[in-house]
């Protein structure tokens, strides 16, 4: 067996990191892509302090009477980043007996996908943490619940104006989407719309005519995720503005190849990322609770 050289390690790293980077970039991440992101730069700490200002009120004025003043004091929401990693070991013998280059590419994809899933699962905790809930455990998802969540965001004490509604997303599980889609067009179950007026087919086609996001409800994209927080047979979907939470990526994904343990006759591929997340505005998000039982029709 030839000695592993620096050039060999570099070659291994290049074979893995390329597909890994493409996977990290191209995977459709419903939750991560719906929140604001702050990326770490040189001289930044692993804890990011996001400024948060209080509300300011305008008052009617009386001539000759001094204006009321408010002391503007900022506060910080501290978001600490922690390391997350994945490591795989590949023996030298294995690399010689399989399609080496293709095997390494697939390893890169698998490792990057593991990082993506872990990030989505961590960020789902933001949705599970909103103080106001629409929907109900044990009940199917309905368009009415979605509409109620959006209406509450518009009418909150920290209101989201109409231009800001363009940055509101609804994240739901595939089973919740199945419940929603049934309300727009029949699924072969034989259920009748009666006594309600059937929804015109054009509405269903216009509302649910995409792959991603799966739907668009009056301008709000509906995105599917299998990484939401579950509670027994129930799921924590969410409706929120991108500024309701913040993701701090202190250090991007780094890839290393370790062959220091010569007696193992193998190489270890290591991928590490450093990130954290936190809630900024509870009023800009709604937890949407629904049943998550697998449908049969």
C-alpha positions as CSV (number, residue, x, y, z in Angstrom):
1,X,0.0,0.0,0.0
2,X,1.6,3.3,-1.0
3,X,2.3,6.0,1.6
4,X,-0.4,8.7,1.9
5,X,1.0,12.0,0.9
6,X,-0.2,15.6,1.2
7,X,-1.1,15.5,-2.5
8,X,-3.3,12.4,-1.8
9,X,-5.1,14.1,1.0
10,X,-5.7,17.2,-1.1
11,X,-7.1,15.1,-3.9
12,X,-9.4,13.3,-1.5
13,X,-10.6,16.6,0.0
14,X,-11.3,18.0,-3.5
15,X,-13.3,15.0,-4.5
16,X,-15.5,15.3,-1.4
17,X,-15.9,19.0,-0.9
18,X,-17.1,19.9,-4.4
19,X,-20.3,17.8,-4.2
20,X,-20.7,18.7,-0.6
21,X,-20.7,22.4,-1.4
22,X,-23.2,21.9,-4.2
23,X,-25.5,20.0,-1.9
24,X,-25.3,22.6,0.8
25,X,-26.1,25.3,-1.7
26,X,-28.7,23.6,-3.8
27,X,-30.7,21.7,-1.2
28,X,-34.1,23.3,-0.7
29,X,-34.1,24.2,3.0
30,X,-37.6,25.3,3.8
31,X,-36.9,26.6,7.3
32,X,-33.4,28.0,6.9
33,X,-34.4,29.8,3.8
34,X,-37.4,31.5,5.5
35,X,-35.5,33.3,8.3
36,X,-33.0,36.2,8.1
37,X,-29.4,35.1,8.1
38,X,-26.3,36.8,9.6
39,X,-22.9,35.4,8.5
40,X,-19.8,35.7,10.7
41,X,-16.9,37.9,9.5
42,X,-13.4,38.4,10.7
43,X,-13.1,39.8,14.2
44,X,-16.7,38.7,15.1
45,X,-17.4,36.7,18.2
46,X,-19.2,33.4,18.3
47,X,-22.1,35.2,20.0
48,X,-24.1,37.6,17.9
49,X,-25.9,40.5,19.6
50,X,-28.9,41.5,17.5
51,X,-30.2,45.0,18.4
52,X,-33.8,45.3,19.3
53,X,-35.5,48.7,19.8
54,X,-38.7,49.4,21.7
55,X,-41.8,50.8,20.0
56,X,-42.1,54.6,19.6
57,X,-45.5,56.4,19.8
58,X,-46.5,59.6,18.1
59,X,-48.8,62.0,20.0
60,X,-51.1,64.8,19.0
61,X,-49.6,68.2,19.8
62,X,-51.0,71.3,21.5
63,X,-49.6,74.7,20.5
64,X,-47.4,76.1,23.3
65,X,-47.1,72.8,25.1
66,X,-43.9,70.9,25.1
67,X,-43.8,67.5,23.3
68,X,-43.7,64.3,25.3
69,X,-40.3,62.5,24.8
70,X,-39.5,58.9,25.1
71,X,-36.1,57.6,26.1
72,X,-34.9,55.3,23.3
73,X,-32.9,52.4,24.9
74,X,-31.8,49.5,22.8
75,X,-31.5,45.9,24.0
76,X,-29.8,42.9,22.5
77,X,-30.9,39.4,21.7
78,X,-27.8,37.3,22.1
79,X,-27.5,34.3,19.7
80,X,-24.7,31.9,20.5
81,X,-23.2,29.7,17.8
82,X,-22.1,26.1,18.6
83,X,-20.3,23.6,16.5
84,X,-22.1,20.8,14.6
85,X,-20.2,18.1,12.8
86,X,-20.3,14.8,10.9
87,X,-17.4,12.4,10.4
88,X,-17.1,9.3,8.3
89,X,-14.3,6.8,8.0
90,X,-13.3,5.1,4.8
91,X,-10.7,2.4,4.7
92,X,-7.9,2.4,2.1
93,X,-9.0,-1.1,1.0
94,X,-12.5,0.1,0.5
95,X,-11.4,3.0,-1.7
96,X,-9.5,0.5,-3.9
97,X,-12.4,-1.9,-4.3
98,X,-15.1,0.5,-5.2
99,X,-15.4,3.3,-7.8
100,X,-13.2,5.6,-5.8
101,X,-14.1,9.0,-7.2
102,X,-17.8,8.4,-7.4
103,X,-17.8,6.9,-3.9
104,X,-16.1,10.1,-2.5
105,X,-18.6,12.3,-4.3
106,X,-21.5,10.4,-2.8
107,X,-19.8,10.6,0.6
108,X,-19.6,14.4,0.2
109,X,-23.3,14.6,-0.7
110,X,-24.3,12.4,2.3
111,X,-22.3,14.4,4.7
112,X,-23.7,17.7,3.5
113,X,-27.2,16.4,3.6
114,X,-26.7,15.4,7.2
115,X,-25.6,18.9,8.0
116,X,-28.6,20.3,6.2
117,X,-31.0,18.1,8.1
118,X,-29.4,18.9,11.5
119,X,-29.7,22.6,10.7
120,X,-33.4,22.3,9.8
121,X,-34.2,20.4,12.9
122,X,-32.5,23.0,15.1
123,X,-34.2,25.9,13.4
124,X,-37.6,24.2,13.7
125,X,-37.3,24.9,17.4
126,X,-37.9,28.6,16.6
127,X,-41.3,27.7,15.2
128,X,-42.1,25.5,18.2
129,X,-41.3,28.5,20.5
130,X,-43.9,31.1,19.3
131,X,-46.2,32.1,22.1
132,X,-49.4,32.2,20.1
133,X,-50.9,29.1,18.5
134,X,-53.4,28.5,15.7
135,X,-54.8,25.1,14.9
136,X,-55.3,22.3,17.3
137,X,-53.6,19.0,18.2
138,X,-55.5,16.0,16.9
139,X,-57.2,18.1,14.2
140,X,-56.6,18.3,10.5
141,X,-54.9,21.3,9.0
142,X,-57.4,23.8,7.4
143,X,-57.2,26.8,5.2
144,X,-59.1,28.6,7.8
145,X,-56.3,28.1,10.3
146,X,-53.7,29.4,7.8
147,X,-55.9,32.4,7.2
148,X,-56.3,33.0,10.9
149,X,-52.6,33.0,11.4
150,X,-52.0,35.5,8.7
151,X,-54.8,37.7,10.0
152,X,-53.2,37.7,13.5
153,X,-49.8,38.7,12.1
154,X,-51.4,41.7,10.3
155,X,-53.3,42.7,13.5
156,X,-50.5,42.1,16.1
157,X,-49.2,44.7,18.4
158,X,-46.1,44.5,16.3
159,X,-48.0,44.6,13.0
160,X,-46.7,43.3,9.7
161,X,-47.8,45.8,7.0
162,X,-48.9,44.6,3.6
163,X,-45.5,45.2,2.0
164,X,-43.9,43.0,4.7
165,X,-46.3,40.2,4.1
166,X,-44.3,39.4,1.0
167,X,-41.7,38.0,3.4
168,X,-44.1,35.8,5.4
169,X,-43.8,32.0,4.9
170,X,-45.9,29.0,6.0
171,X,-44.0,25.9,6.8
172,X,-46.0,22.7,7.1
173,X,-45.5,18.9,7.0
174,X,-46.4,16.8,4.0
175,X,-49.4,15.4,5.9
176,X,-50.7,18.9,6.8
177,X,-50.3,19.9,3.1
178,X,-52.3,16.8,2.2
179,X,-55.2,18.1,4.4
180,X,-54.9,21.5,2.8
181,X,-54.9,20.3,-0.7
182,X,-58.0,18.2,-0.2
183,X,-59.9,21.4,0.5
184,X,-59.1,22.7,-2.9
185,X,-59.6,19.8,-5.2
186,X,-60.9,16.2,-4.8
187,X,-58.4,13.4,-4.2
188,X,-60.6,10.5,-5.3
189,X,-62.0,9.8,-1.9
190,X,-65.6,10.4,-3.2
191,X,-66.3,13.1,-0.7
192,X,-68.7,15.8,-1.9
193,X,-68.3,19.5,-1.4
194,X,-72.0,19.7,-0.7
195,X,-73.6,21.8,0.7
196,X,-70.7,24.2,0.1
197,X,-70.1,25.6,-3.4
198,X,-67.2,23.6,-5.1
199,X,-64.0,25.5,-5.4
200,X,-63.4,26.3,-9.1
201,X,-60.7,24.2,-10.6
202,X,-58.8,27.3,-11.8
203,X,-58.4,28.4,-8.1
204,X,-56.8,25.0,-7.2
205,X,-54.5,25.1,-10.2
206,X,-53.4,28.7,-9.5
207,X,-52.9,28.1,-5.8
208,X,-51.2,24.7,-5.9
209,X,-49.5,24.6,-9.2
210,X,-45.8,24.5,-8.2
211,X,-43.2,22.1,-7.0
212,X,-41.6,24.5,-4.5
213,X,-43.1,26.1,-2.8
214,X,-45.9,23.7,-3.1
215,X,-48.5,26.4,-2.9
216,X,-49.1,30.1,-2.7
217,X,-52.0,31.3,-0.5
218,X,-52.8,35.0,-1.4
219,X,-49.1,35.7,-1.8
220,X,-47.8,33.5,1.2
221,X,-45.6,30.6,0.0
222,X,-46.4,27.2,1.5
223,X,-43.3,25.2,2.0
224,X,-42.9,21.5,3.0
225,X,-40.6,20.2,5.7
226,X,-40.0,16.8,7.2
227,X,-37.9,18.3,10.0
228,X,-40.5,20.1,12.1
229,X,-40.9,19.4,15.8
230,X,-43.3,16.6,16.5
231,X,-45.4,15.8,19.6
232,X,-46.6,12.2,19.5
233,X,-48.9,12.2,16.4
234,X,-49.0,16.0,16.1
235,X,-46.8,18.5,14.3
236,X,-45.6,22.1,14.9
237,X,-46.1,23.9,11.6
238,X,-45.5,27.6,11.5
239,X,-46.5,30.9,9.9
240,X,-44.0,33.7,10.3
241,X,-42.1,36.7,9.0
242,X,-38.5,36.2,8.2
243,X,-37.5,38.8,10.9
244,X,-39.3,36.7,13.6
245,X,-36.0,34.9,14.1
246,X,-32.4,35.1,13.1
247,X,-29.8,32.4,12.1
248,X,-26.2,33.3,12.9
249,X,-23.6,31.3,10.9
250,X,-20.4,32.1,12.7
251,X,-18.2,29.8,10.6
252,X,-19.3,28.2,7.3
253,X,-18.9,24.5,6.6
254,X,-15.2,23.4,6.8
255,X,-13.9,20.1,5.4
256,X,-10.9,18.2,6.7
257,X,-9.2,14.9,5.8
258,X,-7.5,13.1,8.7
259,X,-5.2,10.1,8.2
260,X,-3.1,10.5,11.3
261,X,-4.0,7.1,12.7
262,X,-1.8,5.0,10.3
263,X,-2.6,1.7,12.1
264,X,-6.3,2.0,11.1
265,X,-5.2,2.1,7.4
266,X,-8.1,4.5,6.7
267,X,-8.9,8.1,6.2
268,X,-11.5,10.1,8.2
269,X,-13.6,12.8,6.5
270,X,-14.7,15.5,8.9
271,X,-17.2,18.3,8.2
272,X,-17.9,21.0,10.8
273,X,-20.1,24.1,10.8
274,X,-20.7,26.7,13.6
275,X,-24.1,28.3,13.9
276,X,-26.9,29.3,16.3
277,X,-30.4,30.7,16.1
278,X,-32.8,32.8,18.2
279,X,-36.2,34.4,18.3
280,X,-36.3,38.1,17.7
281,X,-40.0,39.0,17.5
282,X,-42.5,36.6,19.0
283,X,-45.4,38.7,17.6
284,X,-44.2,38.1,14.0
285,X,-44.7,34.3,14.2
286,X,-47.5,31.8,14.9
287,X,-47.1,28.1,15.8
288,X,-49.6,26.1,13.8
289,X,-50.6,22.8,15.5
290,X,-52.2,20.0,13.5
291,X,-52.5,16.3,13.5
292,X,-49.7,14.5,11.6
293,X,-51.2,11.0,11.1
294,X,-50.3,9.4,7.7
295,X,-53.3,9.8,5.3
296,X,-54.8,6.8,3.7
297,X,-57.0,8.6,1.0
